[in-house]
């Protein structure tokens, strides 16, 4: 595996900082946020300097019951080609459920949800990964995710699940030590035990990120400084194997450049500390594929659809799940949905002001997401316009102009009022 070094997640908000910070060996970009034919100039400059850029997908849903979508795989492959990347990465998660396998409406989570650590889920995931590997021009690495909830009746530990996955498919692993910490707080899982069971030679690189704890629940926010327990897990991992690359993730509340540099220095120090300790070798994964049965896909599809429906559509909680924890997850999904819609359609919070968030959360309670965030924004605005008395005259006029501009076959020529332009500029 190529040695990557120390990297940072490239985001438009910190593009200038990423270019200026010394010692940045590589960067990672959310695959769905870039267009192969129109790469941001900052990324092009990084590539010209020889900085490796890796696309990191978030919407493929390899852990879902359905086979990977060919269009999404093609898009991921195109981004790898445009960036000249040595590999691409995705998540061990499901992001949608329902559809033909369950004869129920398809629902979108808008977020990464954990797959059950069962034989059925492992068989399906292995087959989906092999399909993705065949479609991609470069190697694939998959990431362990953070979870607020636990599936009942799990048959494998995190480490066992990941080991078998790598053993049966030859896939590389992207190990997120912040997610191991999240699962320690939320699910009582020991990070050291997970690391001890991993096929360390399969690690492609490592993610490091911050979060926060509220009411005994750890939220993997990517919007807070990296805490000491996460750095300690990184040191433990580095004491077992020299990670090919380590990357700092930050998605919100971007700090000053000096703070990013300080966190990168802490990450380097944690890796160096671990490297000074004796290393224990682990077994090397093999490659023994086994196909998933149709029955396994159907069982997984029904289980995932029932869980996602409970989270986003208010249907009964499936047996064996913690109701309180599912409530926390449901609120987190709705909040993330509101935040992402505000990003893809910043005119909406500019038009609605403080009414935006409560109005959107009320809409989300009644309307599960069935397509992407841009469609979600249009449907939200359309429902507001259909309502009586919820908007003042100015807001209704501006919202209608926005809806007509976005929903028509071609953009309309429109100049937003000065108050909205000022709000958008501040955002």
PyMOL commands that set and color helices and strands:
alter all, ss='L'
color gray80, all
select helices_A, chain A and resi 12-20+31-33+36-38+41-48+70-83+119-135+158-169+177-187+191-197+200-202+228-240+257-275+294-312+323-344+346-352+355-366+373-386+393-407+418-426
alter helices_A, ss='H'
color red, helices_A
select strands_A, chain A and resi 5-9+26-30+52-56+87-91+94-99+104-113+139-143+172-176+203-208+212-214+217-219+245-248
alter strands_A, ss='S'
color yellow, strands_A
deselect
rebuild
show_as cartoon
